[in-house]
Structure formats: structure tokens, C-alpha cells
Amino acid sequence: MISNNEMIRIRRQMQRRIRDVVAERRRTREQDPTPASPGADQEVCVADNGPG
């Protein structure tokens, strides 16, 4: 079984890795203004045609 201290350490390590990946992706996106795949960062809009 994992102790509480180990769980805290693992959680912090995971958060650090996630933060690093997000920062790296942000840097890459800022360097290359064109998205890697078309529509990757676009919002999806759904038309509302009213009832029925």
C-alpha cells in the first residue's frame, strides 16, 4: 500500500509534468501560429433551428 506521503509526492510530480507539457505546447503554439491540425483550437458551434 502507498503511504500518504508517497501519494502527495506522486500527485505533485504528475502536476509538475502536466504543467511542463502545457507550457511546452503553449511555447510551440506561439512560435508556429498555424495550428498543426485544422480546427484543433476552434470552437464547435451547433445551429439551433428551433423546436422540432
C-alpha positions as CSV (number, residue, x, y, z in Angstrom):
1,M,0.0,0.0,0.0
2,I,1.2,3.5,-0.8
3,S,1.6,5.8,2.1
4,N,0.0,9.3,2.3
5,N,3.4,11.0,1.8
6,E,4.1,8.9,-1.3
7,M,0.6,9.8,-2.7
8,I,1.3,13.5,-2.2
9,R,4.7,13.2,-3.8
10,I,3.3,11.3,-6.8
11,R,0.5,13.8,-7.2
12,R,2.9,16.8,-7.2
13,Q,5.2,15.0,-9.7
14,M,2.2,14.4,-12.0
15,Q,1.0,18.0,-11.7
16,R,4.6,19.3,-12.5
17,R,4.8,17.1,-15.6
18,I,1.4,18.2,-16.8
19,R,2.4,21.9,-16.2
20,D,5.6,21.3,-18.2
21,V,3.8,19.7,-21.1
22,V,1.2,22.5,-21.2
23,A,3.9,25.2,-21.1
24,E,5.8,23.4,-23.9
25,R,2.7,23.2,-26.1
26,R,2.0,26.9,-25.4
27,R,5.5,27.8,-26.5
28,T,5.2,25.7,-29.6
29,R,1.9,27.3,-30.5
30,E,3.3,30.8,-30.0
31,Q,6.2,30.0,-32.3
32,D,4.0,28.5,-35.0
33,P,0.8,30.5,-35.4
34,T,-0.7,27.9,-37.8
35,P,-2.4,25.0,-36.0
36,A,-0.9,21.6,-36.5
37,S,-4.3,20.1,-37.5
38,P,-7.1,22.3,-39.0
39,G,-9.7,23.3,-36.4
40,A,-7.7,22.0,-33.5
41,D,-8.3,25.1,-31.4
42,Q,-11.6,26.2,-32.9
43,E,-14.9,26.2,-31.1
44,V,-17.6,23.9,-32.2
45,C,-20.8,25.7,-33.0
46,V,-24.1,23.9,-33.3
47,A,-27.0,25.6,-35.1
48,D,-30.3,25.9,-33.2
49,N,-33.1,25.5,-35.7
50,G,-35.9,26.0,-33.1
51,P,-38.4,23.4,-31.9
52,G,-39.0,20.2,-33.9
